[in-house]
Amino acid sequence: MALLVDGVLLLAGLALWIRSCSEGDDVWILFLRGLAAVAVAVVVFGHGQMLVELLLLAAALALPSVTRIERSGRTLP
C-alpha cells in the first residue's frame, strides 16, 4: 500500500511540474513547482499523514489555471 501511495504522490508531483510548464504567470509557476517539490519530499523524507497529503495534492491539481480564468472573463479577487 505504501508503494502505491508513493507512486501516486510522485505522479501528482510530475503532473504539477508539467502543468507549471504551460502556465504564463511566474507566481503561479512557482506555486505549482513548490507543490510538486512537497509531493516528492513527502516520498523521499518520510511517511506522515498520507491521506492529508493526498487530499491536498488532489485539491491542488483541481485548481483552475490562470489561462482558463482569463479566457472565462472572470476577475481574480
N, C-alpha and C positions, 0 to 999 in steps of 0.2 A: 504494500500500500504506500509506503514512504517513497518508493521509486516512482510510482505513478504520480504522486503529488509533486515530486521534484521535476518530473518531466513536464507536468502542466505549468509549473512556475517558470521553467526555462522557456517553454513555448510562449507563455504570456510575455516574458521579458523580450523575446525575439520579436513578437508581434508589435509590442510597443516601440521597439527600436526601429523597425521597418516603417511603422506609421509615422514616427517622428521625421523620417527622411522625406516624406511627402508633404510636410507642413511648411507654411511660409512665415509663420510668426516665431521669432527667436525665443521668446519666453516660453511659448507652448512646446517648442522643440526641447528646451532644457528641462521642462517639467516631465515630459514623456520619457526622456532619456534617464532622468532621475528615478522614475518609477521602474524602468527596466533594470537599472542598476540595483535597486532594492530587491527586485524579484530574484536576481542572480545572487545577491548577497545572502538572502534567506536560504537558498540552496547550499551555498558554499559554507556559511558560518554556523548553521545550526537549524534545528527544527523546533521552533517555538510554537506559537499558536497558528498552525497551518490553516485552519478554517477561516480565521480572521484575515490572513494574508490573501487567501484565495478569493474571498469575497471582495476585498479591496481592489485586487487586480481585475476582477470581473467588472467592478464599477468603473475602474479607470479605462478599461477597453471600451466600455459603453458610452464614454463621454463623446460629445459631438466634436467634429473637427472645426477649426476656425473657418476653413473654406466653406463648409456646409452652412455654417451660421451666416456667413457673409452672403452666400447665394440666396438664402431664405429671406433676407432683408431685415432680420431681427437685429436689434442692437444689444450689445452686451451691457449689463448693469454696471 
